[in-house]
Amino acid sequence: MIEKNVKNLRIYLKALELVGKIYDLIRKNKSLSKDFSLCDQLKRSSISISANISEGYARSKKQFKNYLEITKGSTNEIIALLDIVILVYNINVKELQTEYEILAKQITAFSKSF
């Protein structure tokens, strides 16, 4: 019997990679890092994506699809929060936003596959 392992999902691995990029963004920008509420929300949203993929993967297909819908909401939240980073701190995070947009599309495609 083959055991299901969330670490075999590309969307999960990409979500984890993007968590690291969010933490790097915060760590490398002193003024941003002092904005505790924005940084906290960025971290929470990015963590939520991989956590929901992982939690949903352990459930039924129907439940997993619901978790993936929540996950897509979190990717949109991150994109909006990064718009705020651009607006308030003038930090170029367009590439990171694009990566989250691609992840959202991958999550959508994956959820349609079952």
Backbone bond lengths (Angstrom), bond angles and torsions (degrees), N, CA, C in turn:
res aa  C-N    CA-C-N  psi(-1)  N-CA   C-N-CA  omega(-1)  CA-C   N-CA-C  phi
1 M - - - 1.448 - - 1.529 109.70 -
2 I 1.309 116.19 132.49 1.461 121.34 179.99 1.523 108.41 -89.66
3 E 1.315 115.27 127.31 1.468 120.88 179.69 1.524 110.23 -84.63
4 K 1.337 114.91 135.08 1.464 119.69 176.51 1.522 108.99 -71.35
5 N 1.317 115.41 132.12 1.461 120.32 178.98 1.525 108.48 -134.38
6 V 1.321 115.52 117.81 1.467 120.49 -178.03 1.525 111.87 -58.79
7 K 1.314 117.41 -24.24 1.459 120.65 -179.37 1.524 112.43 -69.79
8 N 1.344 116.85 -5.05 1.458 121.21 174.38 1.524 112.18 -89.02
9 L 1.316 117.45 -5.80 1.467 121.71 -179.27 1.524 110.75 -89.91
10 R 1.319 116.14 124.67 1.473 120.18 179.28 1.526 111.80 -63.05
11 I 1.351 116.64 -36.60 1.464 118.50 -179.44 1.523 111.11 -64.91
12 Y 1.321 116.76 -34.67 1.465 120.97 177.80 1.535 110.29 -67.20
13 L 1.325 115.25 -46.86 1.466 119.54 -179.02 1.531 111.14 -63.93
14 K 1.338 116.91 -39.29 1.468 120.51 178.02 1.526 110.19 -65.92
15 A 1.334 116.84 -40.99 1.468 120.44 178.46 1.527 110.30 -60.43
16 L 1.327 117.57 -41.68 1.469 120.88 177.72 1.523 111.12 -63.80
17 E 1.317 116.12 -42.48 1.470 120.17 178.61 1.529 110.33 -59.07
18 L 1.331 116.32 -41.10 1.463 120.14 -178.69 1.525 112.15 -71.07
19 V 1.320 118.18 -29.17 1.474 120.33 172.95 1.528 108.50 -58.48
20 G 1.315 116.00 -46.29 1.465 120.08 178.54 1.521 112.29 -59.74
21 K 1.320 117.03 -38.55 1.463 120.55 179.57 1.524 111.58 -68.80
22 I 1.316 117.72 -35.74 1.474 120.71 175.98 1.524 109.51 -64.22
23 Y 1.327 117.36 -46.05 1.468 120.50 179.05 1.525 111.18 -63.05
24 D 1.345 117.32 -39.38 1.469 120.68 176.70 1.523 111.45 -63.00
25 L 1.336 116.36 -43.27 1.461 121.12 178.00 1.523 110.90 -55.69
26 I 1.303 115.86 -46.98 1.468 121.02 -178.91 1.526 110.86 -66.63
27 R 1.314 115.89 -44.84 1.468 121.06 -177.74 1.530 111.95 -63.49
28 K 1.320 117.44 -35.15 1.466 121.94 -174.71 1.529 113.91 -85.80
29 N 1.318 117.89 -8.95 1.465 120.99 -177.03 1.526 109.72 -121.66
30 K 1.322 114.99 100.87 1.476 121.36 -174.65 1.518 112.79 -58.48
31 S 1.329 117.72 -45.82 1.469 118.93 -177.75 1.520 110.70 -64.83
32 L 1.320 117.32 -42.08 1.463 120.92 177.25 1.520 111.26 -63.06
33 S 1.321 116.58 -42.17 1.469 120.00 -176.87 1.528 112.80 -62.53
34 K 1.328 117.10 -19.89 1.468 120.69 178.32 1.526 112.40 -84.02
35 D 1.321 116.90 -11.26 1.464 122.06 177.38 1.532 107.28 -87.93
36 F 1.332 114.77 81.69 1.457 120.79 -170.01 1.521 113.39 -60.95
37 S 1.317 117.73 -39.75 1.470 118.86 -177.69 1.530 111.25 -68.70
38 L 1.323 118.25 -43.09 1.457 120.67 178.66 1.529 110.59 -65.58
39 C 1.311 116.59 -44.45 1.468 120.27 179.89 1.528 111.32 -63.42
40 D 1.322 116.16 -41.28 1.459 120.19 178.29 1.525 110.61 -61.06
41 Q 1.334 116.43 -43.13 1.466 119.51 -179.21 1.523 111.05 -68.76
42 L 1.311 117.90 -38.83 1.467 121.06 175.12 1.525 110.96 -58.71
43 K 1.325 115.52 -47.30 1.463 119.77 -179.64 1.524 111.42 -64.03
44 R 1.330 116.62 -47.38 1.462 120.89 -178.55 1.526 111.71 -60.19
45 S 1.313 116.26 -44.38 1.468 119.95 -179.29 1.525 111.45 -65.07
46 S 1.325 116.34 -43.26 1.469 118.75 -179.05 1.528 111.10 -67.01
47 I 1.316 116.52 -40.05 1.467 120.39 177.85 1.521 110.47 -65.69
48 S 1.323 116.39 -38.48 1.459 121.91 -178.65 1.528 111.99 -57.72
49 I 1.302 117.14 -35.95 1.462 120.69 -178.00 1.526 110.62 -61.54
50 S 1.322 117.08 -55.71 1.467 119.04 -179.20 1.524 111.51 -67.28
51 A 1.320 117.25 -34.55 1.472 120.11 -180.00 1.528 111.10 -66.19
52 N 1.324 117.51 -41.58 1.465 120.05 179.62 1.523 112.26 -70.38
53 I 1.311 117.48 -35.65 1.465 119.86 175.06 1.524 108.75 -61.70
54 S 1.320 116.26 -46.63 1.457 121.19 -178.50 1.525 111.90 -64.47
55 E 1.317 117.09 -47.15 1.459 120.41 -178.72 1.527 111.16 -64.94
56 G 1.311 116.75 -44.54 1.456 120.29 -179.60 1.514 113.03 -65.41
57 Y 1.311 117.13 -33.78 1.467 122.09 -178.25 1.522 111.75 -61.04
58 A 1.318 116.16 -28.43 1.469 120.95 -178.32 1.530 112.14 -83.63
59 R 1.322 117.51 -0.34 1.467 122.16 -176.28 1.526 110.96 -109.87
60 S 1.321 116.17 -173.33 1.465 120.79 179.28 1.527 109.79 -67.35
61 K 1.323 115.75 163.87 1.468 119.84 179.54 1.521 111.52 -59.98
62 K 1.331 116.16 -41.59 1.467 120.14 179.60 1.531 110.75 -61.91
63 Q 1.324 116.63 -45.33 1.464 120.48 178.60 1.527 110.87 -66.14
64 F 1.322 116.09 -39.27 1.461 120.36 179.84 1.522 110.38 -60.64
65 K 1.335 117.53 -41.36 1.466 120.55 177.83 1.530 110.58 -59.63
66 N 1.323 117.22 -38.42 1.469 120.53 177.30 1.524 110.92 -65.09
67 Y 1.316 116.78 -42.16 1.468 120.36 177.63 1.526 110.61 -62.91
68 L 1.322 116.77 -37.34 1.462 120.01 178.62 1.520 110.88 -66.96
69 E 1.327 118.11 -34.57 1.467 121.31 175.54 1.529 110.31 -63.24
70 I 1.317 116.52 -42.88 1.469 121.10 176.92 1.528 109.61 -62.08
71 T 1.309 115.21 -41.26 1.465 121.23 179.74 1.527 111.35 -61.11
72 K 1.331 116.60 -41.36 1.471 119.37 177.82 1.533 110.54 -63.00
73 G 1.312 116.69 -36.23 1.461 119.80 175.46 1.513 111.55 -61.66
74 S 1.319 116.50 -40.53 1.470 120.62 178.73 1.523 111.42 -67.05
75 T 1.331 117.88 -34.69 1.471 118.69 177.55 1.533 109.81 -66.69
76 N 1.334 116.83 -38.85 1.466 119.57 176.42 1.525 111.34 -66.08
77 E 1.323 116.22 -35.98 1.467 120.05 177.67 1.527 110.19 -62.39
78 I 1.311 116.80 -45.10 1.472 121.00 178.89 1.531 110.36 -60.15
79 I 1.314 116.90 -43.07 1.467 120.54 179.72 1.535 109.78 -59.80
80 A 1.329 117.01 -43.00 1.473 120.93 178.39 1.526 111.14 -66.16
81 L 1.316 117.15 -41.68 1.467 120.53 178.99 1.527 110.60 -63.82
82 L 1.321 116.68 -36.74 1.460 119.65 177.55 1.525 111.14 -69.41
83 D 1.336 117.81 -29.91 1.470 120.24 171.70 1.528 110.12 -60.82
84 I 1.319 116.29 -38.43 1.469 120.87 178.38 1.526 110.28 -67.08
85 V 1.323 117.09 -39.56 1.467 121.11 176.92 1.527 109.73 -59.52
86 I 1.322 116.56 -43.07 1.477 120.76 178.38 1.527 109.82 -63.56
87 L 1.320 116.78 -47.88 1.458 122.29 -175.71 1.532 112.43 -64.39
88 V 1.315 115.96 -48.78 1.465 120.42 -172.39 1.531 112.55 -85.06
89 Y 1.321 117.80 -38.61 1.463 120.78 -173.04 1.531 113.65 -110.29
90 N 1.338 116.67 -3.73 1.453 121.25 179.32 1.534 112.24 53.12
91 I 1.318 115.47 41.53 1.460 122.08 177.87 1.533 107.15 -102.16
92 N 1.314 116.68 129.98 1.460 120.96 -178.88 1.539 109.88 -78.16
93 V 1.314 115.08 105.36 1.462 121.01 179.04 1.535 110.80 -121.58
94 K 1.333 116.02 22.21 1.469 120.79 -178.40 1.527 111.60 -59.24
95 E 1.327 116.88 -40.49 1.463 120.53 179.88 1.531 110.82 -62.18
96 L 1.318 116.03 -41.91 1.462 120.80 178.94 1.535 110.24 -66.08
97 Q 1.318 116.53 -40.50 1.465 120.02 175.90 1.524 110.73 -59.71
98 T 1.324 116.59 -42.97 1.462 120.98 179.45 1.528 110.80 -61.89
99 E 1.323 116.82 -39.25 1.460 119.99 178.23 1.530 111.18 -63.15
100 Y 1.335 116.49 -39.03 1.470 119.76 176.91 1.526 111.05 -69.42
101 E 1.323 118.15 -35.69 1.467 120.93 176.71 1.527 110.34 -63.74
102 I 1.311 116.62 -41.90 1.467 121.25 177.60 1.522 110.08 -64.68
103 L 1.332 117.09 -43.35 1.463 120.37 177.93 1.523 111.13 -59.68
104 A 1.326 117.08 -41.67 1.472 120.35 178.48 1.519 110.72 -60.54
105 K 1.326 117.00 -41.28 1.470 120.83 177.77 1.528 111.00 -65.59
106 Q 1.314 116.61 -39.43 1.462 120.41 178.50 1.530 110.96 -65.22
107 I 1.318 116.29 -40.04 1.466 120.73 178.12 1.531 109.51 -63.70
108 T 1.324 117.27 -43.22 1.458 121.64 178.13 1.524 110.76 -60.47
109 A 1.307 116.45 -48.20 1.476 120.57 179.56 1.522 110.95 -61.79
110 F 1.317 116.28 -42.74 1.465 120.16 179.93 1.524 110.88 -63.17
111 S 1.316 117.71 -42.76 1.464 120.40 -177.96 1.530 111.60 -67.35
112 K 1.324 117.69 -26.09 1.463 121.53 177.16 1.526 112.00 -79.06
113 S 1.316 116.87 -12.25 1.468 120.35 -175.88 1.531 113.38 -78.52
114 F 1.336 116.68 -8.02 1.477 118.23 177.35 1.497 112.02 -140.62
